[in-house]
Amino acid sequence: MVTQKSQMGIETFYDSGTSSLQYVVWDEPSRHCAIIDAVLNYDEKSGSVATRSADDILGFVADHGLTVEWILDTHPHADHFSAAQYLRDKTGAPTAIGERVVEVQKLWKVIYNLPDFVADGSQWDKLFADGETFSIGGLQGRVMHSPGHTLASITYVVEDAAFIHDTLFMPDSGTARCDFPGGSAKRLWGSIQAILALPDETRLFTGHDYRPNRRELRYQSTVAEQRDTNSHLVKAKTEAEFVAVREERDRTLPMPKLILHALQVNIRGGRLPEPEADGRSYLKIPIGALGNPPW
């Protein structure tokens, strides 16, 4: 879709295997675009990696005569591999993420026992600071640090749209979990309040839709809609109430099935671990590193 007000186009791509939303955002006059939160397909049963989702995005970009200006991630994902590096190899466009990713790298470096891993964010071309601005052709964007789900989560605000990923889901699905290493329900409350302080008509694009009760796919809401109808926010009007609701919910949730597979790839900016002597890459699964959550 293209909005007449800003001449901004937004195309959505849904990865059903991980319930993930990926976005191409473009400036109609210049045809420059950004790709947000692209998925690298991974089958944990076979250890196979594929590029179907990313190739669908590249096909759209080519078919519509777009030039990729940015490859953006909102945070190091715990439920899918990032396709950022693959897309960089294919397009030459720079990759970017929030600067607090360094804190996430340091945390998971210890969890994975990776003493030689360089935790300085150099795996990306650009680390965005809170409040930093950027452009996509003639579109103006800025970065909001949105911690809570992770230490490094950010929101990309582009014109009248905000890409909020794991902060708010669709109103019937509430808010993001905060029980991963480095997560905080208190910080998430603050991040949500900052998003809800945007103009009421701001369009909010979420990063996952789990389609409760098998309803149709939804991924777009507004600030006003979230404030008035989000299932967690309507029953938690204060920080203390929200923290209690969120932490109670989190105690019932099993870990995402790919969290230990994905983080070691995503703290590398979407790169697999370096191949070993036999030419294969190997993932490490640290036994017991996440405590004893529900199975």
C-alpha positions as CSV (number, residue, x, y, z in Angstrom):
1,M,0.0,0.0,0.0
2,V,1.1,3.6,-0.6
3,T,-0.2,6.5,1.4
4,Q,-0.9,9.7,-0.4
5,K,0.0,11.9,2.5
6,S,3.7,10.9,2.7
7,Q,4.1,8.9,-0.5
8,M,5.3,6.0,1.7
9,G,4.7,2.5,0.6
10,I,4.6,-0.4,3.0
11,E,4.5,-4.1,2.0
12,T,4.1,-6.9,4.5
13,F,5.5,-10.4,4.4
14,Y,4.3,-13.1,6.8
15,D,6.5,-16.0,7.7
16,S,3.9,-18.6,8.9
17,G,6.6,-20.9,10.5
18,T,7.5,-18.3,13.1
19,S,4.4,-16.0,12.9
20,S,6.8,-13.2,12.0
21,L,6.0,-10.0,10.1
22,Q,8.6,-8.5,7.8
23,Y,8.3,-5.2,6.1
24,V,9.5,-3.3,3.0
25,V,9.1,0.5,3.5
26,W,9.7,2.7,0.5
27,D,9.6,6.3,-0.6
28,E,7.5,6.5,-3.8
29,P,9.3,9.4,-5.5
30,S,12.9,8.1,-5.1
31,R,12.0,4.3,-5.0
32,H,14.4,3.9,-2.1
33,C,13.4,1.3,0.5
34,A,14.3,-0.2,3.9
35,I,13.8,-3.9,4.8
36,I,12.8,-4.5,8.4
37,D,13.2,-7.7,10.4
38,A,13.7,-10.1,7.6
39,V,13.6,-13.9,8.3
40,L,16.2,-16.4,7.4
41,N,14.4,-19.8,7.3
42,Y,15.6,-22.5,9.6
43,D,14.4,-26.0,10.2
44,E,15.5,-27.2,13.6
45,K,14.7,-30.8,12.8
46,S,17.2,-31.1,10.0
47,G,19.5,-28.2,10.7
48,S,18.7,-26.8,7.3
49,V,18.8,-23.1,6.4
50,A,16.9,-21.6,3.5
51,T,16.4,-18.1,2.1
52,R,12.8,-18.4,0.8
53,S,11.4,-15.5,2.9
54,A,14.3,-13.2,2.1
55,D,14.1,-14.1,-1.6
56,D,10.4,-13.3,-1.6
57,I,11.3,-9.8,-0.4
58,L,14.1,-9.4,-2.9
59,G,11.7,-10.5,-5.6
60,F,9.2,-7.7,-4.6
61,V,12.0,-5.2,-4.5
62,A,13.2,-6.1,-8.0
63,D,9.6,-6.3,-9.4
64,H,8.8,-2.8,-8.1
65,G,12.1,-1.2,-9.1
66,L,13.2,-0.4,-5.6
67,T,16.7,0.3,-4.3
68,V,17.5,-1.0,-0.9
69,E,18.9,1.7,1.3
70,W,18.7,0.0,4.7
71,I,18.5,-3.5,6.2
72,L,17.1,-2.9,9.6
73,D,16.5,-5.1,12.7
74,T,14.5,-4.0,15.7
75,H,16.4,-6.4,18.1
76,P,18.2,-9.7,18.2
77,H,15.3,-12.1,17.7
78,A,14.7,-15.1,19.8
79,D,12.3,-17.0,17.5
80,H,13.9,-16.8,14.1
81,F,17.2,-16.2,12.4
82,S,17.8,-12.8,10.9
83,A,18.4,-12.6,7.2
84,A,20.2,-9.3,7.5
85,Q,23.6,-10.6,6.4
86,Y,22.2,-12.5,3.5
87,L,20.3,-9.4,2.3
88,R,23.5,-7.3,2.7
89,D,25.4,-9.8,0.5
90,K,22.7,-9.6,-2.1
91,T,22.1,-5.8,-2.2
92,G,25.2,-4.2,-0.7
93,A,22.9,-2.1,1.6
94,P,24.1,-1.4,5.1
95,T,22.7,-3.3,8.1
96,A,21.6,-1.5,11.3
97,I,20.2,-2.2,14.8
98,G,20.1,-0.3,18.1
99,E,23.4,0.4,19.9
100,R,22.3,-1.4,23.0
101,V,22.8,-4.7,21.1
102,V,26.3,-4.6,22.6
103,E,24.7,-5.3,26.0
104,V,22.8,-8.3,24.5
105,Q,26.0,-9.6,22.9
106,K,27.8,-9.5,26.2
107,L,25.0,-11.3,28.0
108,W,24.7,-14.1,25.5
109,K,28.5,-14.4,25.0
110,V,28.6,-15.6,28.6
111,I,25.5,-17.9,28.1
112,Y,27.1,-19.5,25.1
113,N,30.6,-19.6,26.5
114,L,32.1,-17.8,23.6
115,P,35.3,-16.2,25.0
116,D,36.6,-15.1,21.7
117,F,33.4,-13.5,20.5
118,V,33.8,-9.8,19.8
119,A,30.9,-8.1,21.5
120,D,31.2,-4.6,20.2
121,G,28.4,-4.4,17.6
122,S,30.8,-4.4,14.7
123,Q,28.7,-7.2,13.1
124,W,26.4,-4.4,11.8
125,D,27.3,-1.4,9.6
126,K,25.3,1.0,11.8
127,L,24.3,1.1,15.4
128,F,21.5,3.6,16.1
129,A,21.4,5.7,19.3
130,D,18.1,6.6,20.9
131,G,16.6,9.6,19.1
132,E,18.9,9.3,16.1
133,T,17.4,10.2,12.7
134,F,17.8,8.5,9.3
135,S,16.2,8.8,5.9
136,I,14.7,6.3,3.4
137,G,14.8,8.4,0.2
138,G,12.7,11.4,1.1
139,L,11.1,9.7,4.1
140,Q,12.2,10.8,7.6
141,G,12.7,8.3,10.3
142,R,13.9,8.3,13.9
143,V,14.8,5.6,16.4
144,M,13.2,5.1,19.8
145,H,14.9,2.9,22.3
146,S,12.2,0.5,23.5
147,P,13.7,-1.9,26.0
148,G,11.8,-4.5,28.1
149,H,11.4,-7.4,25.7
150,T,15.2,-7.2,25.3
151,L,17.8,-4.8,26.4
152,A,18.3,-3.6,22.8
153,S,14.8,-3.4,21.4
154,I,14.1,-0.3,19.3
155,T,11.2,1.2,17.4
156,Y,11.6,2.7,14.0
157,V,9.2,5.7,13.5
158,V,9.0,6.6,9.8
159,E,6.6,9.5,9.0
160,D,3.2,8.4,10.4
161,A,4.1,4.8,11.0
162,A,6.0,3.0,13.8
163,F,7.5,-0.5,13.5
164,I,7.3,-1.7,17.1
165,H,8.0,-5.4,16.8
166,D,7.9,-7.2,20.2
167,T,6.6,-4.4,22.3
168,L,2.8,-4.3,21.6
169,F,1.1,-7.1,19.6
170,M,-2.4,-6.6,18.2
171,P,-4.8,-5.5,20.9
172,D,-6.3,-8.9,21.3
173,S,-2.9,-10.4,22.0
174,G,-1.6,-7.9,24.5
175,T,2.1,-7.1,25.0
176,A,5.5,-8.8,24.6
177,R,7.0,-11.2,27.1
178,C,9.8,-10.0,29.3
179,D,11.3,-13.1,30.8
180,F,14.3,-13.5,28.4
181,P,17.8,-12.8,29.7
182,G,17.9,-9.0,30.1
183,G,14.1,-8.5,29.9
184,S,12.1,-6.3,32.2
185,A,8.4,-5.7,32.6
186,K,9.1,-2.4,34.2
187,R,11.2,-1.2,31.3
188,L,8.5,-2.5,28.8
189,W,5.9,-0.4,30.6
190,G,8.1,2.7,30.0
191,S,8.6,1.8,26.3
192,I,4.9,1.3,25.8
193,Q,4.1,4.6,27.3
194,A,6.6,6.3,25.0
195,I,4.9,4.6,22.0
196,L,1.5,5.6,23.2
197,A,2.7,9.2,23.5
198,L,3.0,9.3,19.7
199,P,0.0,11.0,17.9
200,D,-3.2,9.0,18.2
201,E,-3.4,8.3,14.4
202,T,0.2,6.9,14.2
203,R,0.0,3.5,12.5
204,L,1.7,0.8,14.6
205,F,3.1,-2.3,12.8
206,T,3.9,-5.3,15.0
207,G,6.4,-8.0,14.4
208,H,4.4,-11.1,15.2
209,D,0.8,-12.2,14.9
210,Y,-0.1,-15.5,16.4
211,R,-3.7,-15.3,15.2
212,P,-5.6,-16.2,18.4
213,N,-8.7,-18.4,17.8
214,R,-7.4,-18.8,14.2
215,R,-8.6,-15.3,13.2
216,E,-7.3,-13.7,10.0
217,L,-3.8,-12.2,10.0
218,R,-3.6,-8.7,11.5
219,Y,-0.5,-6.6,12.0
220,Q,-1.6,-2.9,11.9
221,S,-3.2,-0.8,14.6
222,T,-3.1,2.8,15.8
223,V,-1.9,4.4,19.0
224,A,-5.5,5.2,19.9
225,E,-6.6,1.7,19.3
226,Q,-3.9,0.2,21.4
227,R,-4.5,2.6,24.3
228,D,-8.2,1.9,24.3
229,T,-8.4,-1.8,23.6
230,N,-5.1,-3.6,24.2
231,S,-6.0,-6.6,26.4
232,H,-3.2,-6.1,28.8
233,L,-3.4,-2.3,29.0
234,V,-7.1,-2.1,29.7
235,K,-6.6,-4.1,32.9
236,A,-3.3,-2.6,34.0
237,K,-3.6,1.1,34.3
238,T,-0.4,1.7,36.4
239,E,3.2,0.4,36.1
240,A,2.7,-1.8,39.2
241,E,-0.4,-3.4,37.8
242,F,1.2,-3.9,34.4
243,V,4.3,-5.5,35.9
244,A,2.1,-7.9,38.0
245,V,0.0,-8.9,34.9
246,R,3.1,-9.3,32.6
247,E,5.2,-11.3,35.1
248,E,2.2,-13.6,36.0
249,R,1.7,-14.3,32.3
250,D,5.4,-14.8,31.7
251,R,5.6,-17.5,34.4
252,T,3.3,-19.7,32.4
253,L,5.1,-19.4,29.0
254,P,7.6,-22.0,27.7
255,M,10.7,-20.7,25.9
256,P,10.5,-20.2,22.2
257,K,11.6,-23.4,20.5
258,L,14.4,-21.6,18.6
259,I,15.7,-19.2,21.3
260,L,19.0,-21.1,21.8
261,H,19.4,-21.7,18.1
262,A,18.7,-18.2,17.0
263,L,20.5,-15.9,19.5
264,Q,23.9,-17.2,18.6
265,V,23.2,-16.3,15.0
266,N,21.5,-13.0,15.6
267,I,24.2,-11.6,17.9
268,R,26.4,-12.1,14.9
269,G,24.1,-10.0,12.8
270,G,22.5,-13.0,11.0
271,R,25.8,-14.8,10.4
272,L,26.1,-18.5,11.1
273,P,29.1,-19.5,13.3
274,E,32.3,-19.8,11.5
275,P,32.7,-23.2,9.7
276,E,34.9,-25.8,11.5
277,A,37.6,-27.9,10.0
278,D,35.0,-30.0,8.1
279,G,33.5,-27.0,6.5
280,R,30.3,-27.1,8.5
281,S,28.9,-24.5,10.9
282,Y,27.7,-25.8,14.3
283,L,25.3,-24.4,16.8
284,K,25.8,-24.7,20.5
285,I,23.0,-25.5,22.9
286,P,23.9,-24.6,26.5
287,I,22.1,-27.1,28.7
288,G,20.3,-25.6,31.6
289,A,21.3,-22.0,30.8
290,L,17.8,-20.6,30.9
291,G,16.8,-22.2,34.2
292,N,13.7,-24.3,34.5
293,P,10.9,-22.5,32.7
294,P,7.6,-24.3,31.8
295,W,8.1,-27.0,29.1
